[in-house]
Amino acid sequence: MKNELKIFLASPRGFCAGVDRAIEIVNKALDKYGAPIYVRHEIVHNKQVVEDLKKRGAIFVEELSEIKDVTRPVIFSAHGVPKKVPEEAKLKNLSYVDATCPLVSKVHRESEQHY
């Protein structure tokens, strides 16, 4: 007979550091620049956080081509973006902040180096 396995779930469970960082970047951008600011993709996979940021003035877009006011800053999500996205932002003269989780960026760099 196998021993019983007990699993304890911490409550409440919070976000990882990369997600906390990305949310903070969006909030600080809203404080500094005012609304609207653009965010490429949902900053995190959490509807409540996304809705709260929308209420503050964040506009979520899937592609940079959807940005209506190119004078406003754009933030890249915690999940990272393809290399072509920052290049496209530079070509369009967009002001952007890359809120990619540092651990995600590390994995991307390592995969480029080794594969």
Secondary structure, DSSP 8 states (H G I E B T S, - for coil): ----------SS----HHHHHHHHHHHHHHHHH-S-EEEES-SSS-HHHHHHHHHHTEEEESSGGG-S-TTS-EEE-TT---THHHHHHHHTT--EEE---HHHHHHHHHHHHH-
